[in-house]
Amino acid sequence: MWSEFFVGYGLFILKILTIILIVAGISAVIFSLKMKNKKAVGELSIIDLSKNYQENTEKLRDFHLSEEVLKQAEKLKKKEEKIQAKKDKKKKVILKEERKPHLFVLNFKGDISASESAALREEISAILAVAQPEDEVLLKLESPGGIVHEYGLAASQLMRLKQNNIKLTVAIDKVAASGGYMMACVADKIISAPFAIVGSIGVVAQVPNIHRLLKKHDVDVDVMTAGEYKRTVTILGENTDKGKQKFQQELEETHNLFKSFVAQNRPKLDIDKVATGEHWFGQQAIDLQLVDEISTSDDVILNAIKEKVVLSVKYEIKKSLLQKLAKQTEESADNILLKVLNRNQRSFF
């Protein structure tokens, strides 16, 4: 009796969970379509990291000075500036400030769908419009990977810098694996923190199938296609050996493309040795030539400040209330699907 109760209760919970997933999925799709139909409007935000560093240094240096001493120093500074301004005016000399090389600092925190690619495109376009040959770009990258074509596009955005002869350094402070490493390998130089996760050059796809459960409860699912391989494996229908083989073939082809891309951008790399889907810590990755140097993005920025103007460039996309709600709904549905269905029918780096 109790066993029948628990079986019935389990099926009830499964039905409720299925309904929740379907509703969440439909809501996410509807909101996503509305978001795509609206033109993304944003604003470019620029922060002078060199100036911030100087101000913070002065603040810490003067922390123990008395208020009276600080006031005297400020007065002396203003007096010297006025004297210099008068001299310049008297001599009628127009001082032309020599342009220092610039280091443009970008941030990319990747999710499954590499949603920051749109902002990355705008940031790179702005930099290419003003960059000089001596300028460089530092990308602070953090990503465990995600959907194949999304990260392919993100990597292509970085390729634009290389095509325009702008030196790119990628800093991996935490993780750049799979699709994240696909982006990183485009760089002229990759630096990594000692315990950052690097590599995972592989492709994975997991497809749960509940066909036997549905069949047990006399539920038929008809999957109709035009084209022999329009649908190779499904969640609800019966998966054939032929369909599974085709699906595996597609994964292998994607993996080969991934390997070729990495090998093209890092020719010294032993691609067959590292393209096993494994990941390594930064200290191990340098021995495998997956990265070029053990360091952090902070070290790169502090060293650059000594000789360059360091600017943080961030494109902020303005979102309406509907878009914010859509993003939350999409993330919630995404998390449920990731945990319960392991992101069915999608291939991942």
C-alpha positions as CSV (number, residue, x, y, z in Angstrom):
1,M,0.0,0.0,0.0
2,W,2.7,2.4,1.0
3,S,4.8,1.5,-2.0
4,E,1.9,2.4,-4.3
5,F,1.4,5.7,-2.4
6,F,5.1,6.7,-2.8
7,V,5.1,5.6,-6.5
8,G,2.0,7.7,-7.1
9,Y,3.4,10.6,-5.2
10,G,6.6,10.4,-7.1
11,L,4.8,10.5,-10.5
12,F,2.8,13.5,-9.2
13,I,5.9,15.4,-8.3
14,L,7.4,14.5,-11.7
15,K,4.3,15.9,-13.5
16,I,4.4,19.1,-11.5
17,L,8.1,19.5,-12.2
18,T,7.5,18.9,-15.9
19,I,4.8,21.5,-16.0
20,I,7.0,24.1,-14.2
21,L,9.8,23.4,-16.7
22,I,7.5,23.8,-19.6
23,V,6.0,27.1,-18.3
24,A,9.4,28.5,-17.4
25,G,10.8,27.5,-20.8
26,I,7.9,29.1,-22.7
27,S,8.2,32.3,-20.6
28,A,11.9,32.5,-21.3
29,V,11.4,32.0,-25.0
30,I,8.7,34.7,-25.2
31,F,10.7,37.2,-23.2
32,S,13.9,36.4,-25.2
33,L,12.0,37.1,-28.5
34,K,10.8,40.4,-27.1
35,M,14.3,41.3,-26.1
36,K,15.8,40.4,-29.5
37,N,13.1,42.5,-31.3
38,K,14.1,45.6,-29.3
39,K,17.2,47.4,-30.3
40,A,19.9,47.3,-27.6
41,V,20.8,50.8,-26.5
42,G,23.7,51.4,-24.3
43,E,26.4,53.8,-23.2
44,L,30.2,53.6,-23.2
45,S,31.7,54.0,-19.7
46,I,35.3,55.0,-19.4
47,I,37.3,55.1,-16.2
48,D,40.9,56.4,-16.0
49,L,42.6,53.7,-13.9
50,S,45.9,55.6,-14.0
51,K,44.2,58.6,-12.3
52,N,42.4,56.4,-9.8
53,Y,45.7,54.7,-8.9
54,Q,47.5,58.1,-8.4
55,E,44.7,59.4,-6.2
56,N,44.6,56.3,-4.1
57,T,48.4,56.3,-3.7
58,E,48.4,60.0,-2.6
59,K,45.5,59.3,-0.2
60,L,47.4,56.4,1.4
61,R,50.7,58.3,1.4
62,D,49.2,61.3,3.2
63,F,47.0,59.3,5.6
64,H,49.2,60.1,8.6
65,L,49.8,63.8,7.8
66,S,48.0,66.3,9.9
67,E,45.2,68.5,8.5
68,E,47.3,71.6,8.7
69,V,50.2,70.0,6.8
70,L,47.8,68.8,4.1
71,K,46.3,72.3,3.7
72,Q,49.8,73.8,3.3
73,A,50.7,71.3,0.7
74,E,47.5,71.9,-1.2
75,K,48.1,75.7,-1.2
76,L,51.7,75.2,-2.3
77,K,50.5,73.0,-5.2
78,K,47.9,75.5,-6.4
79,K,50.5,78.3,-6.2
80,E,52.9,76.5,-8.3
81,E,50.3,75.7,-10.9
82,K,49.3,79.4,-11.1
83,I,52.9,80.5,-11.5
84,Q,53.4,78.0,-14.3
85,A,50.2,79.0,-16.0
86,K,51.3,82.7,-16.0
87,K,54.7,81.8,-17.5
88,D,53.0,79.9,-20.2
89,K,50.6,82.7,-21.0
90,K,53.4,85.3,-21.0
91,K,55.6,83.3,-23.4
92,K,52.5,82.6,-25.5
93,V,53.5,79.0,-25.7
94,I,50.9,76.5,-26.5
95,L,51.8,73.3,-24.9
96,K,50.9,70.2,-26.8
97,E,50.7,67.2,-24.5
98,E,52.5,64.2,-25.9
99,R,50.2,61.3,-26.3
100,K,51.2,58.4,-24.1
101,P,50.5,54.8,-25.3
102,H,47.2,53.5,-24.0
103,L,46.2,50.3,-22.4
104,F,42.5,49.6,-22.8
105,V,41.1,47.3,-20.1
106,L,38.0,45.2,-20.9
107,N,36.1,42.7,-18.7
108,F,34.3,39.6,-20.0
109,K,32.4,37.4,-17.5
110,G,31.0,34.6,-19.6
111,D,27.8,32.7,-19.0
112,I,26.5,29.7,-20.9
113,S,25.3,31.9,-23.8
114,A,28.2,34.3,-23.7
115,S,25.7,37.1,-23.4
116,E,28.4,39.8,-22.9
117,S,29.4,39.4,-26.6
118,A,27.1,42.3,-27.6
119,A,28.9,44.6,-25.2
120,L,32.3,43.3,-26.2
121,R,31.5,44.1,-29.9
122,E,30.7,47.7,-29.0
123,E,33.8,48.1,-26.8
124,I,36.1,46.7,-29.5
125,S,34.5,48.9,-32.2
126,A,35.1,52.0,-30.1
127,I,38.7,51.1,-29.4
128,L,39.5,50.4,-33.1
129,A,38.2,53.8,-33.9
130,V,40.8,55.6,-31.7
131,A,43.6,53.2,-31.1
132,Q,47.2,54.0,-32.2
133,P,49.8,51.3,-33.2
134,E,51.5,51.6,-29.8
135,D,48.2,51.0,-27.9
136,E,47.3,47.6,-26.4
137,V,44.2,45.8,-25.0
138,L,44.0,43.8,-21.8
139,L,41.0,41.5,-21.5
140,K,40.2,40.2,-18.0
141,L,38.4,37.0,-18.9
142,E,36.4,34.7,-16.7
143,S,34.4,31.9,-18.3
144,P,33.8,28.2,-17.9
145,G,32.5,27.9,-21.4
146,G,29.1,27.5,-23.0
147,I,27.2,27.2,-26.3
148,V,29.5,26.6,-29.3
149,H,28.3,29.2,-31.7
150,E,28.0,31.9,-29.0
151,Y,31.6,31.6,-27.9
152,G,32.7,31.3,-31.5
153,L,31.2,34.8,-32.1
154,A,32.9,36.1,-28.9
155,A,36.3,34.8,-30.2
156,S,35.7,36.4,-33.6
157,Q,35.2,39.8,-31.9
158,L,38.7,39.4,-30.4
159,M,40.1,38.5,-33.8
160,R,39.2,42.0,-35.0
161,L,41.9,43.4,-32.7
162,K,44.5,41.0,-34.2
163,Q,43.3,41.9,-37.8
164,N,43.9,45.6,-37.0
165,N,47.4,44.9,-35.4
166,I,46.3,45.9,-31.9
167,K,48.2,43.8,-29.3
168,L,45.9,41.7,-27.1
169,T,46.7,40.3,-23.7
170,V,44.2,38.0,-22.0
171,A,44.4,37.7,-18.2
172,I,42.9,34.6,-16.6
173,D,42.5,35.3,-12.9
174,K,40.0,32.5,-12.1
175,V,38.8,30.4,-15.1
176,A,39.0,30.3,-18.9
177,A,38.0,26.8,-19.9
178,S,36.5,25.3,-23.0
179,G,34.8,28.2,-24.8
180,G,36.5,30.5,-22.5
181,Y,39.9,29.2,-23.6
182,M,38.8,29.4,-27.2
183,M,38.5,33.2,-26.6
184,A,41.8,33.3,-24.7
185,C,43.9,31.5,-27.4
186,V,43.3,34.4,-29.8
187,A,45.5,36.7,-27.7
188,D,49.1,37.6,-28.4
189,K,49.8,36.8,-24.8
190,I,48.0,34.8,-22.2
191,I,48.7,35.3,-18.5
192,S,47.2,33.2,-15.7
193,A,47.0,33.2,-12.0
194,P,48.7,30.1,-10.4
195,F,45.5,28.4,-9.5
196,A,43.3,29.6,-12.4
197,I,41.5,26.8,-14.4
198,V,42.7,26.6,-18.0
199,G,42.0,24.3,-20.9
200,S,39.1,21.8,-21.2
201,I,39.5,21.7,-25.0
202,G,36.6,19.4,-25.7
203,V,32.9,19.2,-26.5
204,V,30.0,17.7,-24.5
205,A,26.3,17.3,-24.9
206,Q,23.9,15.4,-22.6
207,V,20.4,14.5,-23.7
208,P,18.1,13.0,-21.2
209,N,15.4,10.7,-22.7
210,I,12.1,9.8,-21.0
211,H,10.7,7.8,-23.8
212,R,10.4,4.6,-21.8
213,L,8.7,6.4,-18.9
214,L,6.1,7.8,-21.3
215,K,5.7,4.5,-23.0
216,K,5.1,2.8,-19.6
217,H,2.2,5.2,-19.1
218,D,0.8,4.8,-22.6
219,V,1.9,8.3,-23.8
220,D,2.8,8.4,-27.5
221,V,5.1,11.1,-28.9
222,D,5.3,11.6,-32.6
223,V,8.5,13.2,-34.0
224,M,8.0,14.1,-37.6
225,T,10.8,15.5,-39.7
226,A,11.8,16.2,-43.3
227,G,15.4,15.3,-43.8
228,E,17.1,12.1,-42.6
229,Y,19.1,13.9,-39.9
230,K,16.9,16.8,-39.1
231,R,16.5,15.4,-35.6
232,T,19.1,12.8,-34.4
233,V,18.3,12.5,-30.7
234,T,15.3,13.8,-28.8
235,I,14.1,14.0,-25.2
236,L,10.7,12.5,-25.7
237,G,10.9,10.3,-28.8
238,E,12.7,7.0,-29.2
239,N,16.4,7.5,-30.1
240,T,17.8,5.1,-32.6
241,D,21.4,3.8,-32.9
242,K,21.8,5.5,-36.2
243,G,20.6,8.8,-34.7
244,K,23.1,8.5,-31.8
245,Q,25.9,7.7,-34.2
246,K,25.1,10.8,-36.3
247,F,25.0,13.0,-33.2
248,Q,28.4,11.6,-32.0
249,Q,29.8,12.4,-35.4
250,E,28.6,16.0,-35.1
251,L,30.3,16.3,-31.8
252,E,33.6,15.0,-33.2
253,E,33.4,17.4,-36.1
254,T,32.8,20.3,-33.7
255,H,35.8,19.1,-31.6
256,N,38.0,19.0,-34.6
257,L,37.1,22.6,-35.5
258,F,37.8,23.6,-31.9
259,K,41.2,22.0,-32.0
260,S,42.1,23.5,-35.4
261,F,41.2,27.0,-34.1
262,V,43.4,26.7,-31.0
263,A,46.3,25.2,-33.0
264,Q,46.0,28.0,-35.6
265,N,46.3,30.7,-32.9
266,R,48.9,28.9,-30.7
267,P,51.0,27.0,-33.2
268,K,53.6,25.9,-30.6
269,L,51.0,24.0,-28.7
270,D,50.9,20.2,-28.8
271,I,47.2,20.2,-29.6
272,D,46.7,16.4,-29.5
273,K,48.2,16.4,-26.0
274,V,46.0,19.1,-24.5
275,A,42.7,18.6,-26.5
276,T,41.5,15.8,-24.4
277,G,38.8,17.7,-22.5
278,E,41.1,18.0,-19.4
279,H,41.7,21.2,-17.5
280,W,44.8,22.3,-15.7
281,F,45.7,24.9,-13.1
282,G,47.8,27.9,-14.3
283,Q,51.1,26.6,-13.0
284,Q,50.6,23.4,-14.9
285,A,49.2,25.2,-18.0
286,I,52.4,27.2,-18.5
287,D,54.4,23.9,-18.8
288,L,52.0,22.8,-21.5
289,Q,52.3,26.2,-23.2
290,L,48.5,26.8,-22.8
291,V,49.5,30.1,-21.2
292,D,52.6,32.3,-21.5
293,E,53.1,33.8,-18.0
294,I,52.0,33.3,-14.4
295,S,50.7,36.6,-13.2
296,T,47.4,38.4,-12.5
297,S,45.5,41.2,-14.3
298,D,46.3,43.5,-11.4
299,D,50.1,43.1,-12.0
300,V,49.7,43.9,-15.6
301,I,47.7,47.1,-14.9
302,L,50.1,48.3,-12.2
303,N,53.1,47.8,-14.5
304,A,51.3,49.6,-17.4
305,I,50.4,52.6,-15.2
306,K,54.1,53.5,-15.0
307,E,54.4,54.2,-18.7
308,K,50.9,54.2,-20.2
309,V,47.5,55.7,-19.8
310,V,45.3,52.9,-18.5
311,L,41.6,53.2,-19.3
312,S,38.8,50.8,-18.3
313,V,36.3,50.6,-21.1
314,K,32.8,49.1,-20.5
315,Y,29.7,49.2,-22.7
316,E,26.6,49.2,-20.5
317,I,23.5,48.1,-22.2
318,K,20.4,49.9,-20.8
319,K,17.6,47.5,-19.9
320,S,14.0,48.2,-19.5
321,L,12.0,46.7,-16.6
322,L,10.7,44.1,-19.0
323,Q,14.2,43.2,-20.1
324,K,15.4,42.9,-16.5
325,L,12.4,40.6,-15.7
326,A,13.1,38.6,-18.8
327,K,16.7,38.2,-17.9
328,Q,15.8,36.9,-14.4
329,T,13.2,34.6,-15.9
330,E,15.7,33.3,-18.4
331,E,18.3,32.7,-15.8
332,S,15.9,30.9,-13.5
333,A,14.7,28.7,-16.3
334,D,18.3,28.1,-17.4
335,N,19.3,27.0,-13.9
336,I,16.4,24.6,-13.6
337,L,17.1,23.0,-17.0
338,L,20.8,22.8,-16.2
339,K,20.3,21.0,-13.0
340,V,17.4,18.7,-14.1
341,L,18.0,18.2,-17.8
342,N,21.7,19.0,-18.1
343,R,21.0,21.4,-20.9
344,N,19.5,18.9,-23.3
345,Q,20.2,18.8,-27.0
346,R,22.9,21.5,-26.9
347,S,26.6,21.1,-27.6
348,F,29.0,22.8,-25.3
349,F,32.6,23.7,-25.2
